[in-house]
Amino acid sequence: MNRPSRRVRPPWLDIALITAVAAALRLVAIGELPPGLYRDEAFNGLDALGVLDGRCPLFFAANNGREPLFIYLAAGAIGLLGRTPAALRLVSAV
């Protein structure tokens, strides 16, 4: 006797579903929780605003120094999404 064939989901669909759920959990209320900015976030935000104003250093000396990749990505997010904590935190969350 033949058993009815069972439909199997492709593995990429499971991965996409898990990724979507993880992103939803990570990004929910990203601009409101926790309230305000921690000082490291604030330093990164100030440097990102400086990049948007035209300063493009290779090293950011404030806050004990940092490399520029994260700051440039944060500046892009702030430029696209506006000057909000959510825009600044989005780069870290992704």
NORGIDA-V339737 format. One record per residue. PSI is psi in whole degrees, 0 to 359 (none if undefined). NEAR is the number of other C-alpha atoms within 10 Angstrom. D_CENTER is the distance of its C-alpha to the mean C-alpha in Angstrom with 2 decimals. Layout:
BEGIN
{{PSI;NEAR;D_CENTER} {PSI;NEAR;D_CENTER}}
END
This chain:
BEGIN
{{134;3;54.18} {136;4;50.91} {143;5;47.80} {140;6;45.57} {141;6;42.56} {131;6;39.30} {131;6;36.30} {132;6;33.48} {146;8;29.88} {147;8;28.34} {329;8;26.03} {333;9;23.15} {320;10;23.31} {317;11;22.88} {318;10;19.84} {320;11;18.30} {315;11;19.24} {318;12;17.83} {319;12;14.43} {318;12;14.53} {318;11;15.66} {318;11;13.07} {319;13;10.20} {317;11;12.40} {323;11;13.02} {327;13;9.54} {354;15;8.50} {127;10;12.05} {37;11;12.75} {333;17;9.40} {343;17;11.14} {335;12;14.39} {123;11;14.17} {157;10;15.11} {145;9;16.94} {185;11;16.70} {139;16;14.82} {158;9;15.70} {325;10;17.44} {319;10;15.06} {320;15;12.27} {317;15;15.15} {316;16;16.29} {319;23;13.03} {318;23;13.08} {318;15;16.75} {322;23;16.45} {321;26;13.93} {324;20;16.52} {321;16;19.16} {319;18;17.74} {334;16;17.79} {357;10;21.36} {355;9;22.37} {132;11;22.19} {66;15;21.01} {163;12;21.93} {347;10;21.52} {134;12;21.11} {112;16;19.93} {336;11;22.70} {154;11;21.57} {45;11;20.46} {16;6;22.33} {141;9;20.83} {155;14;17.69} {160;12;17.14} {345;18;15.68} {310;11;13.09} {320;14;10.06} {318;25;11.87} {322;19;12.54} {319;16;9.06} {321;25;8.31} {320;27;11.72} {317;19;11.10} {319;20;8.41} {321;23;10.96} {324;14;13.72} {320;10;12.73} {352;13;11.73} {171;13;13.94} {76;14;14.26} {156;13;12.69} {327;20;10.92} {319;19;8.58} {320;21;7.70} {319;27;7.41} {340;20;5.47} {322;18;2.73} {318;16;2.56} {322;11;4.01} {328;11;3.59} {none;8;3.63}}
END
